[in-house]
Amino acid sequence: MKRSTLSHSLLNITLVFAESALTLLLRLDPELRKAAYPLAKQGTVVSLRLYLPHVEIFATFSSKGVLLDAQLPVDRSEPDIVINAYSLQVLNAVMSHGSDAADKLQMRGEVHQVQLVRQFIMQLGMGSLIQGIIKKFKGSTSKSKPNDDEMEAKKNDYKLRIKEQQTQINTLTIKNRELETTVKELQSKQKTLTISAVVAAVIAVIAIVIALL
């Protein structure tokens, strides 16, 4: 009894890890999500009967992902697809990320659903996880580093701004010189007027003196 309980606990722990890995794969790989979508839409339940060791696992496709359990869902009397295979065959199908290993798995069920499950297994694999991580990394790198076209566009924009600022500086310099010239002219006129006023005052004083004599 203790041995059976221990085996059941180990199976549940394994299923938790496997379900977490599937969730991660579905998040990273858009092609895998595309393959899982029609199965999730139909609520497909797959029974995976493994040999060596002899266990039966149920995979339920839903909007939440792929749920793994050692028991058939309570609302289902039988699975849609039954897969009979050795554990090494399933492991090979998961690791290989190809069609050959998936084709060797014995599947029973409605033809269309069997094909969908086979496509999902073909898309599934550790290679999918690695590719997804690489795509995520490349995506973040491409976002953080602008490409050559963007750099060239920024350079041209900076050059245009510098040219506009230089034009504004030249315009302000010309206006400043014009103002300096105007100020000098006004100062010259003021000086002339001052001298004229002094001369006129002197002449007026002389004229008054002569008149008094």
Secondary structure, 3 states (H helix, E strand, C coil): CHHHHHHHHHHHHHHHHHHHHHHHHHHHCHHHHHHHHHHHHHCCEEEEEEECCCEEEEEEEECCEEEEECCCCCCCCCCCEEEEEEHHHHHHHHHHCCHHHHHCCEEEECHHHHHHHHHHHHHCCHHHHHHHHHHHHHHHHHHHCCCHHHHHHHHHHHHHHHHHHHHHHHHHHHHHHHHHHHHHHHHHHHHHHHHHHHHHHHHHHHHHHHHHC
